[in-house]
Amino acid sequence: MRRPLDLRHVVSPGLRDLIELANTHDFDRVQQQVRDLRGCTSPVNLHGFTITTDTATKEVVRSYHSEDEPTGRLLTTCGNRRASRCPACSRVYAADTYHLIKAGLSGGKNVAETVRDHPRAFVTLTAPSFGPVHNRPTTNARQPRPCACGDTHAEDAPELGTPLNPATYDYAGAVLWNAHAGQLWARFTTYLRRALAEHLGMTQKALNSALRVSFAKVAEYQKRGLVHFHAVIRFDGPDGHTTEPPAWATFDALSSAVGLAVERARLTIESDSIGERVIAWGRRYKVDPITALGDGELTDARVSEYTDAKVAGYIAKYATKNAEGAGTVDRTLMCRPCAGRGYVPGPSRLPNRCVDCHGTGQAEPIKDLPVQQHVRQMIRTAWALGHLPEFAELKLWKWAHMLGFRGHFSSKSRAYSTTLGALRDVRRAWRLAQAEAARERAGLPATDETTLVTASFWTYLSSGYRPGEELLAAQVRHDIARTQRLKQEGLVPA
């Protein structure tokens, strides 16, 4: 009989757990599960089963039970798009977003390749000013000039984007603009079609029967804590990307319509506490033509011509970012037990003070957050506005860490290109094909189209690794990073 290992002398919990895993009946399978996650930082732990049967013979072709795993559970990727939370999963999300955007520019993924000949524009829409901030102006020769404060700031100066006079800065307006930015974008797309019809001298009904406007957009935080949008806008024929737009649907018409829509798209909100506010776009916006497919990388420094690959890469880069670019945190500050209210119902149906947050409603005290004073004030403002009755539906206390922004970071019109779900289905089909090839190599009978998953049941257990698995995952991340570095240096094939 095998004697159990005495691990009391092993100090590291991770090493102790790794030794225990190494002595399971199938340590290779433990390692394989971790490798398949490709460095995911917080995998989802599942318990359940899937049974595949043949519809003709009712014979069980394949079955899987998480209980058969050495650790008794199945690990799957978290799928988080935020690079700050899971770099591995965010890389997959960025790659999917890149192909989604690029398919709408160059074709492919069930999108006609003729879309590259359609009028297309790369549009940037910004927020208005809520008070002067420290910035880094430049001359026509792109040489830095002094800020309004008198200093010439470095590119990475921490004061960039912060108010020159915090006492007069309109924090309430800034937070409310972020909170309504998604609605303002929706209104912009409506006014864009109206403005286009007006510019072309035709009715909207006639325009809609001859032309379709497709778009994809992503949100990006500026250093001052306000979001702005980068968008690809494309003209299609009446049946979408498979048809050519009319000859009169030109880039100049699109550019003019964007200018009118930016000026006219507005939202008016009323509050007894802070009065009436008008939510509108900033005066600075940009409309650039997208040229034919090209290579290279688009940087924040603007260039004269944008190409398909550059625009797709630029948008995909921001699809995995959160508000960290503005210096805030990437987690909600809402106390989950009391949902940010600071109290929970008691036995007598009277509210009791929440013991988890001591009645503040905050999972972390705002005053203790490791952020700049400007960001802290925006968080405080969002938290305070969220508890006003007129803004209750905005749930700003839930989105205070996002400085009020609660919209989707990336979105697209229905007919722009493929979908993220379709790209995931293709990836899933590829993995199934790999599994079938492995069955054939092992001498097992191949499954065919008559098979059907008839039973599948999964429950969530937890998130994260065991301490020993975390050591294995760290090695996987190291190997991935090393391979990427070698590819960049040209030492291994890309």
N, C-alpha and C positions, 0 to 999 in steps of 0.2 A: 504494500500500500504506500502511495506517495505521501510523504510528510509535507504538511503545509509550510510555506515559507515564513520565517520569522522576520518581519519587516520593521520591527520596533526601532532598530538602529538607523533606519533611513529617515533623515530629517525632512526632505522635500516631499510635500504631499503629492506633487505631480509625478516625481520619480517613483514614489511608493505605488501610486495608482498605475503607472506605466508597467511596473514589474508585475503587478497583479494581472493586468491585461495580457502581458506576454505569456502568462501561464494559463490563459484560457485555452479552450480546446481548438480555437481557430483564430490565432492572432493575425494571420494574413488577411482574414476577412475584416478584422477591426481596422487594419491599415488601409485596406481597399476602400472602406466606407469613408474614411477621412480624406483619402486622396481624391475620391470622386467629388468632394465638396469644393475642391480647387481653392482652398484657403479661406472659405467663408468664416467670418468671425463669430457668428452666433447662430449655428444651425438649429433647425426645428427638430425636436425629438417627437417621433410618432409611434403609436402602438396600434396594430391592426393587421388586416390581411387583405389579399386580393387573390381571387380564384378565376382562372380562365378555362372555359370549357368549349368544346366543339359543338356547334349548333346542330350538326347533323347526327352525331353519335352520342351526344351528351357526355362524352368522356372528358375527364379533367385533363387538360393539356399541360397546364402549368399552374402552380399555386405558390403563394408566398405568404409567410407568417413572420411578423417581426419577432415573435418569440423564438424563432429559430436562429436569430442573430446571436453572436457571442455575448453581446451586452443586453439582449432582450428588447431592443428598440431600433427603429430605423431613423437615420439622420438624413435630413434634406436641407438644401440651402435656404437661407432666410429670405432671399430675393429683395433685400433692401436696396433702393436706388441711390441712397446717400453715400457718397464716398467717405464721409467722415465716420459712418457707422460700419460699413462693410465694403472695403475696397474691391474685394473679389466680385461680389454680386453687382456692385456699381459698374464694374468694367463690362459685364454682360449687358446691363441695361444701356450703357453708353453705346455699345456695339449695335444693339438692336435699334436704338434711336438713330444712329448714323445711317443704318441701312434703310430705315423708314423714311428719313428725310431725303437721302440720296435717290431712293427709288422714285420719289416724287419730282426729282430734278432730271434724272438721266434715264428713267425707266428700269425695268426689271421688277422682280417680286410681283408678277401679274399686272404691272403697270406698263403701258405702251411706251416704247423707246422714243416715240415722236414727241413726248412731252418736253424734251430738251429744246425743241424749236418753238415752244409756246412762250409768249411774253411772261417773264418772271422777274420778281423784284425781291431784294433783301431789305426789309423795312425795320427800322429801329424806332421805337416809341418810348419816350421818357416821361418822368414825373415832373410836375411844376416845382417851383422853388417855394420853400416854406421858411426861408430866412437865409441870409448869406452864410456860406461855409468856407472853411479853409480849402483851397484848391491849388492846382499847379498849372496856371495858364502858360501858354507858349507863344512865341512869335510866329510869323509866317514861315520862318526857317526852322520851326520846331525847337527853338531854344527856350528854356524855362525863363519865365518872368516872375517878379515878386508877387506874392499873394496880397490880398487886400490888407492883411495884417502887417505887411512890410517885409516878411521873411520869404525866402525862396526855398520851398519845401523839397525834400528828396522824394523820389518815387514811392518809397516805402514808409514815409513819415506817418506815424500813428495819428496825428491830428488831422490828416486829410479827410474831408467829409464831415467833420464835426463843426458845429455852429461857431461863428465868430462871436456871437453874443447869445449864449444859451438862455438868458432870461427873457429874450424877445422871440426866440425861435418858436414856431407854431407846431409843437409836438402833437397836439390833438389833430390838427389837419394832416400831418404826415402819417399818423397811424390810421386815420380814417381813409386816406387815399390808398394805402396798402390794402386795407380791408375791402375796398370796393374796386380794386384794380381789375379783378376778373370780370366783374359786371361791366366795367368801362370798356374792356376789350370786346365783350359780346356786343355792346352798343356800337363800338367802332365798326365791327364787321357788318352790322345792319346799315349804318350810315355810309359805309364804303360803297355798297351796291346802289344806294340812292344817289350818292354823289356821282357815281359813274354814269348812271342814266341821265342825270342832269347835264353832265359834261358832254355827253354824246348827243343830247337833244332828243331823247326817246323816253318812252314810258318804262316803268319798271317791269311791267308785264312783257313788253317786247324784248327788254334786255334779258330777262330770265329765260325766255324761249330761245334765245340765240347764243347765250353765253353763261358759263358757270365759273364762279370765282372759288378757287381752292386755296387752302392755306395750312400752314403748320407753324406753331409758335412755341417759344420757350421763355421763361422768366429768368431774369438775372438781378441780383442785388447790387446796387451801387454802394460805394463806401459810406454814403450818407444814410444808409439804412432803408432806402426806397427801391422798389423793384422797377425795372423797365423791361420791355419786351423786344425780343428779336423774332422776326417772322419771315417766312417765305410765302409770298403771295403769287399765285399763278392763274393765268387765264386758260380756260378749257372751252371746248365746244359744248353744245347743249347736252350731249350724252357723256360728258366727263372727259377723262384723259385720252380716251380712244378717238376723239374727234377734234379736228382743228378748230381753234377759235376764229371768229370772223376777222376779216382783214382790218376792220376799223378798231379792233381791240388791240391797241398798241401799248408799249411801255409808257409812252408819254401820257396816254389816257389814264393808265393805272397810277402814275405818279401824281397827276392832278387830282384824281379821286381821293388818294390817300391824304393829300393836303386839306381838302374840303372836309373829309371825315374826321381828321384830327381836330379841326376847328369846331365842328358841330357836335361831336359826341360828348355829352355831358350828363351828369347825374346830380340831382339836388337832394340833399338830406337836411332834415330839420331836427333840432334838439332843443329842449327847454334849457338845458345846461350850457351849451356852447353856441347856440344860435344856428342859423342856416349856413350850410356849407355847399359849395359847388365843386364837384369832383370832375376834373378835366385833365387833358394831357398837357404836358409841358410844351413850350414853344419850340424846343429843339427836337426835331425828328429828322430821319434820314431815309431816303429811298434810293437804292443802288440797283442797277441792272445786274443780273446774273448771266455770265457768259457761258460758253461751251465748257464741257468737262475739262478739268485740268488737274495738275498735281500740285503739291505743296501744302503749306500750313498757313491758315489765316490767323493772324495775331490781332491783339486789340488795337494796334496801330493800323489805321484804315489804309487800304490800298485802292487803286483806281478801278480794278476789275475783280469781281468775285466769281469764282468758279464753283461747279457743282460739289466737288469733293471738299473744297475749302469751307463752303457754307455748311455742308452736312457735318463736318468735323467740328466746326465752331459751335453749332447748336447742340450737338451731342455732348460737348464738353460741359455745357451749363446744365444739361438735363440731369446730371448726377450731383450737382451742387445744391446746397441748401442755403440758409441764411448765414453760414459761417463766414462768407466773404464780407459781410457787414460787421463781423466781430461778435455775433451773438452765439448762443448755444444751440445744439442740435437736438434738444429734448424738451418735451413739454414741461411746464412749471406747474401744471395743475395737479393738485393732490387727488389721486384717483379714488380713495375711499369716500371722500365727500364731494367729488366732482368739482372741486374748486370753490365750493360754497362756504367752507369753514365749519359746517355743522352737518350732523346726520340725524335722522329721525330716532327718537328714543322710544322706550317701551310704552310710555304714555302718549305717544304721537307728538310729543313736544320736541323741538330741536335741541340736540345736545352738541356741545362743542366737540369738534373732531380732535381726537387725541393724537392722530398722526401728524397733523400740521399745526396743532395748538390753536386752531381757529382762524388761521390766516388763509387757508385754502391753497397755499403754495407748497409744492413738494420740496422746493428749495427756496430759502429766503432770497428775495430779489437783491437785497443789500449785500449778500455774500457772494453773488455771481462774479466770476473772474472776467468781467467785461469793462469796456470803457464807460465813462460817466454818460456820454451821449446815448449809447445803446441802452444802458440801465434806465435812463429817463424815458426812452421810447417803450421799454418793457413795462415800466411803471404806468405810463400813460395808457397803454393797451389794457393793462389789468384794471385800471380804474374805470375806463370807458366801458369795458365789458360788463361791469356791474351796474351801469345805468339802465333803467327800464327801457329807454328808447333804442338802446343798442344790444339788448339781451339776445336777439336772434343772431347777432354776429358771433357770439361766443368768443369774444376777444380774449378772455382770460385763458381759454384753451390754446389760442394762437399768439399769446403774448411773446413767446420765445421766437416767433416768426415776425415779430414787430408788426403784427396785425394782418399780414398777408395770409390768406386762407384759400387761395385758389390753386389750380393745378399748375405745376411747374412746366409741363409740356402738354400740348393738346393739338389737335388737327381737325380739319373738316372731314366729313365722311368720305369724300371722293378724292382726297389728296393722294393717298397711296395705300399701301398695305397697313396692317395693324400690328401692334406688339403681340397680340394674341396669336395672330397667324404666324409670326416669326417663331414664337415659342412652339407652336404646333409642328412647324418644320423641324425644329431642333429635336422635339420629342420623337418624330417619325425617324429621324436619322439615328437616334439612340436605339430605337426598336430594331432598325435594320442592322445595327451593329450587334445587337443581342442575338438576332436570327443568324448572323454570320458566325457568331461564337457557338451557337447550338449546332450548326452544321459541322464546324471544325471538331466539336466534341462527339460527333457521330449520332446526335439526337435528331429525331424527326423534325423537319421544319414545319412551322405553323403556316396556315394560309388564311385567305380572306373569310373562311367559314368560322373562324374562332371569334369568341365574344366574351368580354368580361361580364360575368353574370353576378358576381358578388364582390363588393369592395367596401370595407368599413375601416375608418381611421379615426383615432382620437389624439388630441394634443396632450403631450405630457409636460414638456418644458422647453426651454431654449438654452443653447450653450453646450459646451463640451464637458466631459469628465476631465479632471486634472491631467490624467495621462494622455487623453486624446488631444488636449490643448498643446502638449509638447509635440505630438505628431503633426498637428496642424501648423505649428510654428515652423517645422522643418519643410512642410509643403510650401508655405509662403516664401521661405528662404530660397527654395529651389526655383520657384516661379520667378522671383525677382532676379535671381542670378541668370536664368535663361533669357529674360527680357534684356538684361544689361548686355549679355553677350551678343544678342541679336542687334542691338543698337551699335555695338562696336564692330559688327560685321564678322565676329569670330565663329558664329554658327549661322546656318541658312535661316532667313526670315520666314 
